Amino acid sequence: MESCPSIKNILLLDSEGKRVAVKYYSDDWPTNSAKETFEKAVFTKTQKTNARTEAEVAMFESNIVVYKFVQDLHFFVTGGEDENELILATVLQGFFDAVGLLLRGNVEKREALENLDLILLCLDEIVDGGIVLETDANVIAGKVASNSIDAGASLSEQTISQALATAREHLTRSLLK
């Protein structure tokens, strides 16, 4: 009997292998120290590769790990050894592109930490309980943006960064007309 594709974890690590945002959907790593050990081992195994333009695939501890790097961030998606690499790569690309959209192309650690709430919402929109829900970056970013910024709210009810983002979007729209 065929089962749904299952994701074991999605990791976003910095250039030193430290957590930026992680989400585990499997009990393969029961303790926090086991999770951190796995993250460090995966980072160490993959850091010498050049996964900047395309996603790379590696087998690690009976898991398939698909990963991609941009600037000082390392994106990882892990599945079981019998999972389809293309599905894992599609999830990775959806996460990668959605983060790029949400961070307005400025995909680097500082910006990611400042918008950690958006990245965590992004993870929730992509996978729930290990089951893939969505891989289209535009849909993911749209759902996350609609949850985080109420477009109908007055400028006085928005934070300064949200107000600047709204003003930037209005300016962009007016220039493109």
C-alpha positions as CSV (number, residue, x, y, z in Angstrom):
1,M,0.0,0.0,0.0
2,E,1.4,3.4,-1.0
3,S,1.7,6.0,1.7
4,C,1.9,9.8,1.5
5,P,5.4,11.2,1.2
6,S,6.8,11.9,4.7
7,I,9.2,14.6,5.8
8,K,11.3,13.9,8.9
9,N,12.6,17.4,9.5
10,I,13.3,20.8,7.9
11,L,16.4,22.6,9.1
12,L,17.6,26.1,8.6
13,L,21.1,26.5,9.9
14,D,23.6,29.3,9.8
15,S,27.1,29.1,8.3
16,E,28.5,27.7,11.6
17,G,25.9,24.9,11.8
18,K,23.8,26.6,14.5
19,R,20.0,26.6,14.5
20,V,18.1,29.5,12.9
21,A,14.8,27.6,12.5
22,V,14.2,23.8,12.8
23,K,11.1,21.7,12.8
24,Y,11.0,17.9,13.5
25,Y,8.2,15.7,12.4
26,S,9.6,12.3,13.4
27,D,10.5,10.6,16.7
28,D,13.9,9.4,15.2
29,W,15.6,12.0,17.4
30,P,13.8,11.9,20.8
31,T,15.8,14.4,22.7
32,N,17.0,17.9,22.0
33,S,20.6,16.8,22.3
34,A,20.0,14.0,19.7
35,K,18.5,16.7,17.4
36,E,21.5,19.0,17.8
37,T,23.9,16.1,17.3
38,F,22.1,15.3,14.0
39,E,22.1,18.9,12.9
40,K,25.9,19.2,13.6
41,A,26.7,16.0,11.8
42,V,24.6,16.9,8.7
43,F,26.2,20.3,8.6
44,T,29.7,18.9,8.9
45,K,29.1,16.3,6.2
46,T,27.6,18.9,3.7
47,Q,29.6,22.1,4.5
48,K,32.4,21.4,2.0
49,T,29.9,20.9,-0.9
50,N,28.9,23.7,-3.3
51,A,25.1,23.6,-3.1
52,R,24.6,27.2,-4.0
53,T,23.0,27.0,-7.4
54,E,21.1,23.7,-7.2
55,A,19.9,21.4,-4.5
56,E,22.2,18.5,-3.6
57,V,21.2,15.0,-2.3
58,A,23.1,13.0,0.3
59,M,22.4,9.8,2.3
60,F,23.0,10.2,6.0
61,E,22.2,7.7,8.8
62,S,19.6,5.9,6.7
63,N,18.0,9.2,5.7
64,I,17.9,11.2,2.5
65,V,19.0,14.8,3.0
66,V,18.3,17.4,0.3
67,Y,20.1,20.7,0.9
68,K,20.8,24.1,-0.6
69,F,22.9,27.0,0.6
70,V,22.5,30.7,0.1
71,Q,24.8,33.3,1.6
72,D,25.1,32.4,5.3
73,L,22.1,30.1,5.5
74,H,21.9,26.4,4.9
75,F,18.5,24.8,4.1
76,F,17.9,21.1,4.7
77,V,15.0,18.7,4.2
78,T,15.2,15.1,5.5
79,G,13.2,12.1,4.6
80,G,13.4,8.4,5.1
81,E,15.7,6.3,2.9
82,D,12.7,5.1,0.8
83,E,11.4,8.6,0.1
84,N,11.4,10.1,-3.4
85,E,14.3,12.6,-3.7
86,L,12.3,14.7,-6.1
87,I,9.5,15.2,-3.6
88,L,12.1,16.2,-0.9
89,A,13.8,18.5,-3.4
90,T,10.4,20.1,-4.3
91,V,9.7,20.7,-0.6
92,L,13.2,22.2,-0.2
93,Q,12.7,24.5,-3.2
94,G,9.3,25.6,-2.0
95,F,10.7,26.5,1.4
96,F,13.8,28.2,-0.1
97,D,11.7,30.3,-2.5
98,A,9.0,31.2,0.0
99,V,11.7,32.4,2.4
100,G,13.2,34.4,-0.4
101,L,9.9,36.0,-1.1
102,L,9.1,36.7,2.5
103,L,12.6,38.3,3.1
104,R,12.2,40.2,-0.1
105,G,15.3,38.6,-1.7
106,N,17.6,39.5,1.2
107,V,18.1,35.9,2.3
108,E,20.8,36.0,5.1
109,K,21.0,35.1,8.8
110,R,20.3,38.6,10.3
111,E,17.2,39.2,8.1
112,A,16.0,35.6,8.8
113,L,16.3,36.1,12.6
114,E,14.5,39.4,12.4
115,N,11.7,37.7,10.5
116,L,11.8,34.3,12.4
117,D,8.0,34.4,13.0
118,L,7.5,34.4,9.2
119,I,9.9,31.5,8.6
120,L,8.2,29.4,11.3
121,L,4.8,30.1,9.8
122,C,6.3,29.2,6.5
123,L,7.3,25.8,7.9
124,D,3.8,25.3,9.3
125,E,2.3,26.0,5.9
126,I,4.6,23.6,4.0
127,V,4.4,20.5,6.3
128,D,2.1,19.4,9.0
129,G,3.0,16.3,11.0
130,G,5.4,15.2,8.4
131,I,2.8,15.3,5.6
132,V,3.5,17.8,2.7
133,L,0.7,20.3,2.4
134,E,2.1,22.9,-0.1
135,T,5.2,23.4,-2.2
136,D,4.3,26.4,-4.3
137,A,6.4,29.3,-2.9
138,N,3.9,32.0,-4.0
139,V,1.0,30.2,-2.2
140,I,3.1,29.6,0.9
141,A,4.3,33.2,1.1
142,G,0.8,34.5,0.4
143,K,-0.7,32.6,3.3
144,V,2.1,33.6,5.6
145,A,1.9,37.2,4.6
146,S,-1.9,37.3,5.1
147,N,-1.5,35.8,8.6
148,S,1.2,38.2,9.6
149,I,0.1,41.6,8.2
150,D,-3.5,42.7,8.1
151,A,-3.6,44.7,4.9
152,G,-6.8,46.5,6.1
153,A,-5.2,47.7,9.3
154,S,-4.5,51.4,9.6
155,L,-0.9,52.4,9.6
156,S,-1.1,53.3,13.3
157,E,-2.0,49.7,14.1
158,Q,1.0,48.3,12.3
159,T,4.6,48.1,13.5
160,I,7.1,50.4,11.9
161,S,8.6,47.6,9.8
162,Q,5.2,46.5,8.6
163,A,4.2,50.1,7.8
164,L,7.5,50.5,5.8
165,A,6.8,47.2,4.0
166,T,3.3,48.3,3.1
167,A,4.5,51.7,1.9
168,R,7.2,50.0,-0.2
169,E,4.6,47.7,-1.8
170,H,2.2,50.6,-2.5
171,L,5.1,52.6,-4.1
172,T,6.1,49.6,-6.2
173,R,2.6,49.1,-7.4
174,S,2.2,52.7,-8.3
175,L,5.5,52.7,-10.2
176,L,4.6,49.6,-12.1
177,K,1.3,51.0,-13.3
